[in-house]
Amino acid sequence: MSFCRNCGANVPDNTPFCAACGAPVDAQPQPQPPYQQPYGAPNGNNGVSFGQRNIAVAIILSIVTCGIYGIIWLINMADQINEASGNPNGTSGGMVFLLSIVTCSIYLYYWFYKAGDSLHRAKMQRGIPSDSNSGVLYLVLGIFGLSLVAYALIQNELNKIAEYHGAPRA
């Protein structure tokens, strides 16, 4: 038994064409069917390489490590947002952290706003319901010293995108 390279359907041995799509079948059988995206996922290369992160554990680790894990969390979130929004040339996580230090957190507030916009676009590309004003919420939370809450909300949005692509819950 082999699989059609075009549609992934099972094809009996020695069958020249796929019964499902009509594509010619190779003589060499494939050991496994090709990867198929989860039900409802868009066609094309819109998958993400990151999984879901447990928000409660991330908050606890940020507090216990006196913010060191929060830095790692911020860097990873920035990189994951760039990946999810399809913006490989976006500001990297390390650069977000560095610019936030240099500007006494002013850049972090700007990044919060832009993160909301990027997450909105990423979710809209996938057909996931999204609020276009979330960037303003993240910005206000950051200004009032609730950056950890903004991190949690951003991570929740990233978890929704990862779940959409079939990533397991952390």
BAFI-3210 file (N, C-alpha, C; in Angstrom, 3 decimals, decimal comma, padded with zeros to 6 digits):
// residues 170
n [1|2|3|4|5|6|7|8|9|10|11|12|13|14|15|16|17|18|19|20|21|22|23|24|25|26|27|28|29|30|31|32|33|34|35|36|37|38|39|40|41|42|43|44|45|46|47|48|49|50|51|52|53|54|55|56|57|58|59|60|61|62|63|64|65|66|67|68|69|70|71|72|73|74|75|76|77|78|79|80|81|82|83|84|85|86|87|88|89|90|91|92|93|94|95|96|97|98|99|100|101|102|103|104|105|106|107|108|109|110|111|112|113|114|115|116|117|118|119|120|121|122|123|124|125|126|127|128|129|130|131|132|133|134|135|136|137|138|139|140|141|142|143|144|145|146|147|148|149|150|151|152|153|154|155|156|157|158|159|160|161|162|163|164|165|166|167|168|169|170]
n.u [000,851|000,602|000,946|-000,664|001,228|000,207|-002,388|-002,407|-003,960|-004,730|-003,315|-003,672|-001,127|000,692|-001,015|-001,608|-002,676|-004,010|-007,012|-008,474|-007,653|-006,626|-003,969|-000,745|000,847|003,806|006,213|007,592|006,714|005,590|006,686|005,139|002,188|002,040|002,601|-000,286|-002,138|-003,869|-007,461|-009,248|-007,116|-005,248|-004,249|-000,927|002,267|001,756|002,175|003,436|006,443|006,560|005,319|002,613|002,689|002,689|001,008|000,646|002,820|004,907|004,529|004,923|007,603|008,813|008,461|009,731|012,371|013,152|012,561|014,260|013,465|011,330|012,559|013,600|011,208|009,989|011,784|011,433|008,673|008,614|010,051|008,377|006,033|006,906|007,331|004,746|003,281|004,392|006,600|009,670|011,664|011,136|011,601|013,900|013,695|015,846|016,754|014,517|014,572|017,103|016,759|014,707|016,001|017,913|016,306|015,004|012,629|010,786|010,774|009,742|007,068|006,200|006,632|004,748|002,352|002,733|002,935|000,333|-000,922|000,443|-000,241|-002,987|-003,106|-001,902|-003,749|-006,020|-005,214|-005,420|-008,044|-008,981|-010,927|-010,402|-009,350|-008,961|-008,020|-006,266|-003,567|-003,551|-004,532|-002,407|-000,392|-001,387|-001,492|001,260|002,261|001,081|002,523|001,952|003,198|003,671|001,120|000,381|002,240|001,171|-001,330|-000,538|000,845|-001,273|-002,659|-000,717|-000,691|-003,215|-002,827|-000,831|-002,267|-004,166|-002,637|-002,202|-000,491|000,423|-001,085|000,666]
n.v [-001,166|002,187|005,794|008,602|011,159|013,586|014,046|012,498|010,243|006,754|004,331|001,415|-001,104|-001,282|000,329|002,617|005,214|007,627|007,001|008,919|011,552|011,354|011,674|010,652|007,739|006,993|004,349|003,603|002,850|005,012|005,269|006,581|008,646|011,960|014,962|016,321|019,225|020,300|019,956|022,522|024,219|026,612|026,216|025,793|027,114|027,941|027,162|027,060|026,967|026,963|025,936|025,708|027,672|027,342|029,627|030,278|028,993|030,370|032,954|032,495|031,573|033,900|035,614|034,214|034,078|036,665|038,263|037,413|035,181|036,408|038,084|036,223|035,140|037,379|037,770|035,352|035,548|037,793|036,842|034,717|036,060|037,422|035,223|034,073|036,124|036,187|037,782|037,850|039,743|041,340|043,106|041,475|039,311|039,634|042,158|043,700|043,504|044,696|047,323|048,141|048,340|050,331|052,542|053,020|051,534|052,684|051,817|049,276|049,786|050,765|048,433|046,740|047,844|047,455|044,680|043,873|044,679|043,063|040,484|040,599|040,738|038,248|036,449|037,071|036,276|033,567|033,182|033,320|034,625|038,007|040,862|044,116|046,166|045,317|045,964|048,524|047,977|046,367|048,298|050,226|048,650|048,145|050,759|051,352|049,732|047,032|045,025|042,290|041,239|042,037|040,486|037,950|038,087|038,459|036,058|034,300|034,821|033,961|031,264|030,509|030,706|028,756|026,503|026,372|025,410|022,876|022,392|020,852|021,300|022,991]
n.w [000,000|-000,895|-000,888|-002,337|-003,751|-004,346|-003,116|-000,810|-000,394|000,222|-001,912|-003,736|-004,280|-007,379|-008,884|-011,400|-011,307|-009,003|-007,297|-006,018|-006,802|-009,351|-010,042|-011,338|-009,995|-008,269|-008,761|-006,526|-003,276|-000,631|002,743|004,685|004,957|003,492|005,459|006,898|007,437|010,421|010,767|009,234|009,058|007,173|003,725|002,459|003,590|006,397|008,958|012,356|014,269|016,986|020,212|022,608|025,570|029,092|030,860|033,573|034,811|033,575|034,615|037,368|037,330|036,387|038,546|040,661|039,744|039,893|037,666|035,621|034,103|032,910|031,070|029,248|028,423|027,184|025,016|023,601|023,011|021,305|019,087|018,351|017,674|015,401|013,736|013,603|012,424|009,972|009,450|008,934|009,041|011,156|014,290|016,262|019,171|020,970|020,232|020,854|023,640|024,184|023,112|024,767|027,222|026,678|026,102|028,464|028,884|027,123|024,466|024,865|025,484|023,020|021,556|022,745|021,744|018,964|018,970|019,534|017,156|015,276|016,189|015,784|012,961|012,363|013,440|011,956|009,405|009,685|010,148|012,726|015,323|016,350|018,293|017,300|018,858|020,772|021,036|022,124|024,655|025,674|025,669|027,526|029,848|030,162|030,600|033,059|034,735|034,649|033,128|033,202|033,143|030,587|029,157|029,735|028,455|025,791|025,414|025,650|023,280|021,435|022,142|021,223|018,471|018,129|018,983|016,990|014,950|015,788|017,940|021,017|024,284|026,888]
ca.u [000,000|001,362|000,145|-000,561|002,043|-000,572|-003,467|-002,177|-004,898|-004,173|-003,372|-003,213|000,098|000,582|-002,062|-000,882|-003,237|-004,742|-008,460|-009,072|-007,393|-006,240|-002,544|000,052|001,443|005,168|006,400|008,141|005,740|006,057|006,463|004,141|001,511|002,620|002,021|-001,518|-002,422|-005,094|-008,710|-009,528|-005,898|-005,122|-003,264|000,317|003,223|001,367|002,372|004,395|007,330|006,508|004,182|001,925|003,421|001,834|001,108|000,801|004,204|005,766|004,399|005,590|009,049|009,247|008,501|010,734|013,723|013,302|012,430|015,163|012,668|010,515|013,368|013,611|009,829|009,819|012,576|010,760|007,396|008,867|010,419|007,202|005,116|007,454|007,084|003,307|002,771|005,068|007,490|011,004|012,537|010,677|012,581|014,113|013,466|017,020|016,794|013,441|015,078|018,189|016,195|013,928|016,947|018,544|015,328|014,308|011,328|009,922|010,610|008,878|005,690|005,955|006,554|003,445|001,354|002,967|002,645|-001,108|-001,215|000,978|-001,067|-004,275|-002,912|-001,627|-004,987|-006,921|-004,728|-005,830|-009,487|-009,266|-011,470|-009,384|-009,701|-007,961|-007,570|-005,490|-002,305|-003,789|-004,623|-001,053|000,317|-001,879|-001,019|002,688|002,454|000,675|003,358|001,409|003,773|003,507|-000,242|000,436|002,927|000,241|-002,342|000,127|001,109|-002,551|-002,918|000,224|-001,165|-004,346|-002,265|-000,164|-003,322|-004,758|-001,755|-002,115|000,517|-000,197|-001,107|001,821]
ca.v [000,000|003,431|007,000|009,555|012,322|014,796|014,270|011,725|009,131|005,406|003,821|000,026|-001,345|-001,510|001,155|003,696|006,530|007,755|006,972|010,113|012,804|011,065|011,932|009,436|007,211|006,492|002,917|003,393|003,207|005,861|004,610|007,293|009,686|013,286|015,722|017,028|020,210|020,025|020,354|023,939|025,017|027,075|025,538|026,528|027,004|028,893|026,565|027,701|025,974|027,025|025,302|026,502|027,873|027,435|031,019|030,324|028,620|031,468|034,051|032,073|031,579|035,293|036,177|033,493|034,396|038,133|038,861|036,856|034,389|037,368|038,536|035,111|035,057|038,498|037,498|034,281|036,046|038,677|035,998|033,947|036,974|037,624|034,007|033,901|037,154|036,073|038,929|037,419|040,904|042,125|043,293|040,218|039,385|040,208|043,591|044,307|043,617|045,680|048,660|048,477|048,776|051,588|053,640|053,020|050,869|053,362|050,935|048,164|050,243|050,772|047,037|046,224|048,296|046,770|043,251|043,719|044,786|041,869|039,337|040,758|040,328|036,808|035,720|037,296|035,430|032,200|033,143|033,244|035,917|038,830|042,234|045,000|047,149|044,680|046,678|049,641|047,365|046,001|049,553|050,796|047,785|048,399|052,097|051,309|048,802|045,674|044,375|040,843|040,948|042,165|039,275|036,825|038,239|038,203|034,625|033,644|034,938|033,058|029,904|030,266|030,463|027,446|025,496|026,314|024,579|021,535|022,237|020,379|022,211|022,820]
ca.w [000,000|-000,952|-000,744|-003,439|-003,400|-004,601|-002,147|000,402|-000,283|000,080|-003,279|-003,766|-005,048|-008,827|-009,469|-012,060|-011,012|-007,739|-007,495|-005,420|-007,530|-010,720|-010,273|-011,522|-008,768|-008,460|-008,548|-005,192|-002,251|000,461|004,015|005,471|004,178|003,720|006,571|006,600|008,469|011,165|010,139|009,266|008,884|005,792|002,890|002,310|004,683|007,422|010,261|013,238|014,877|018,438|020,861|023,610|026,827|030,257|031,301|035,031|035,120|033,128|035,585|038,611|037,093|036,280|039,896|041,455|039,260|039,957|036,347|034,601|033,173|032,162|029,931|028,284|027,929|026,250|023,812|022,858|022,476|020,159|017,948|017,952|016,991|014,050|012,963|013,387|011,516|008,680|009,313|009,364|009,210|012,295|015,354|016,980|020,601|021,619|019,949|021,651|025,010|024,213|022,917|025,961|028,255|026,264|026,122|029,768|028,663|026,152|023,305|025,257|025,333|021,573|021,123|023,182|020,778|017,687|019,159|019,369|015,727|014,604|016,567|015,104|011,562|012,318|013,690|010,829|008,306|009,966|010,354|014,157|015,764|016,987|018,633|016,700|019,844|021,836|021,194|023,052|025,981|026,102|025,924|028,780|030,930|030,339|031,179|034,460|035,487|034,615|031,952|033,338|032,678|029,129|028,688|029,821|027,405|024,504|025,336|025,401|021,837|020,758|022,391|020,318|017,134|018,171|019,078|015,656|014,120|016,334|018,998|022,255|025,449|027,773]
c.u [000,900|000,385|000,389|000,236|001,268|-001,597|-003,327|-003,104|-004,157|-004,372|-002,877|-001,952|-000,235|-000,597|-001,385|-001,390|-004,004|-006,238|-009,116|-008,877|-006,944|-004,774|-001,799|000,737|002,822|005,214|006,914|007,099|006,376|005,790|005,365|003,403|002,180|001,917|000,769|-001,805|-003,713|-006,326|-008,925|-008,300|-005,779|-004,088|-002,019|001,189|002,915|001,537|003,389|005,217|007,247|005,252|003,544|002,765|002,399|002,029|001,333|002,240|005,158|005,705|005,130|007,101|009,590|009,379|009,626|012,159|013,985|013,356|013,316|014,385|011,759|011,249|013,379|012,236|009,568|010,550|011,894|009,441|007,608|009,216|009,214|006,171|005,601|007,169|005,601|002,749|003,443|006,001|008,896|011,965|012,086|011,772|012,696|013,892|014,628|017,104|015,688|013,926|016,153|017,656|015,342|014,833|017,502|017,577|014,540|012,853|010,407|009,705|009,698|007,411|005,287|005,774|005,225|002,364|001,497|002,689|001,154|-001,524|-000,755|000,158|-002,435|-004,167|-002,697|-002,905|-005,973|-006,512|-005,226|-007,339|-009,880|-009,828|-010,430|-009,909|-008,598|-007,415|-006,699|-004,150|-002,420|-003,870|-003,241|-000,248|-000,094|-001,423|000,461|002,966|002,109|001,423|002,852|001,905|003,611|002,110|-000,286|001,143|001,950|-000,816|-001,755|000,384|-000,174|-002,903|-001,982|-000,188|-002,336|-003,852|-001,591|-001,198|-003,994|-003,947|-001,488|-001,064|-000,174|-000,160|000,081|001,367]
c.v [001,233|004,600|007,914|010,762|013,625|015,064|013,480|010,535|007,793|004,922|002,382|-000,115|-001,643|-000,781|002,367|005,095|006,493|007,801|008,250|011,363|012,583|011,306|010,624|009,049|006,673|004,992|002,630|003,788|004,085|005,157|005,269|008,278|011,025|013,988|016,435|017,970|019,850|020,545|021,847|024,810|025,435|026,269|026,390|026,363|028,054|028,332|027,349|026,633|025,982|026,347|026,250|026,566|027,989|028,812|031,104|029,995|029,743|032,647|033,704|032,093|033,003|035,927|035,538|033,863|035,895|038,770|038,273|036,002|035,300|037,905|037,470|034,989|036,151|038,224|036,428|034,757|036,926|037,863|035,201|034,824|037,241|036,416|033,862|034,911|037,109|037,228|038,544|038,573|041,808|042,207|042,010|040,423|040,000|041,707|044,326|044,516|044,699|047,109|049,102|048,951|050,155|052,768|053,711|052,586|051,578|052,478|049,753|048,555|050,287|049,339|046,412|046,598|047,548|045,270|042,988|043,766|043,537|040,629|039,409|040,303|038,828|036,004|035,896|036,457|034,004|032,071|032,995|034,603|036,705|040,227|043,143|046,027|046,549|045,374|047,848|049,107|047,010|047,251|050,148|049,958|048,024|049,726|052,098|050,251|047,377|044,910|042,865|040,413|041,035|040,949|038,102|036,895|037,970|036,711|033,841|033,691|034,023|031,600|029,551|029,971|029,103|026,321|025,304|025,410|023,220|021,327|021,786|021,423|021,913|022,577]
c.w [000,000|-000,841|-001,936|-002,969|-003,572|-003,494|-000,861|000,577|-000,405|-001,350|-003,243|-004,626|-006,509|-009,462|-010,099|-011,694|-009,694|-008,029|-006,967|-006,265|-008,973|-011,041|-010,501|-010,216|-009,103|-008,203|-007,140|-004,149|-001,177|001,781|004,856|004,563|004,428|004,871|006,104|007,749|009,189|010,436|010,298|009,076|007,432|005,029|002,773|003,538|005,752|008,818|011,070|013,924|016,395|018,962|021,864|024,888|027,957|030,884|032,805|035,432|034,714|034,101|036,877|038,446|036,975|037,660|040,708|041,034|039,230|038,570|035,259|033,605|032,343|030,948|028,844|027,626|026,894|024,935|022,962|022,256|021,253|018,917|017,441|017,245|015,571|013,174|012,620|012,393|010,150|008,406|009,784|009,588|010,354|013,351|016,163|018,467|021,356|021,410|020,706|023,076|025,113|024,069|024,114|027,087|027,916|026,385|027,425|029,619|027,682|024,924|023,634|025,110|023,854|021,069|021,548|022,175|019,449|017,797|018,997|017,914|014,971|014,930|015,895|013,645|011,454|012,529|012,540|009,615|008,462|010,192|011,810|014,574|016,571|017,256|018,114|017,688|020,938|022,055|022,155|024,478|026,512|026,457|027,268|029,971|031,215|031,006|032,667|035,269|035,536|033,386|032,012|032,890|031,148|028,526|028,654|028,716|026,018|024,340|025,081|023,912|021,037|020,955|021,480|018,905|017,087|018,225|017,725|014,736|014,735|017,396|020,277|023,354|026,339|029,196]
res [m|s|f|c|r|n|c|g|a|n|v|p|d|n|t|p|f|c|a|a|c|g|a|p|v|d|a|q|p|q|p|q|p|p|y|q|q|p|y|g|a|p|n|g|n|n|g|v|s|f|g|q|r|n|i|a|v|a|i|i|l|s|i|v|t|c|g|i|y|g|i|i|w|l|i|n|m|a|d|q|i|n|e|a|s|g|n|p|n|g|t|s|g|g|m|v|f|l|l|s|i|v|t|c|s|i|y|l|y|y|w|f|y|k|a|g|d|s|l|h|r|a|k|m|q|r|g|i|p|s|d|s|n|s|g|v|l|y|l|v|l|g|i|f|g|l|s|l|v|a|y|a|l|i|q|n|e|l|n|k|i|a|e|y|h|g|a|p|r|a]
***
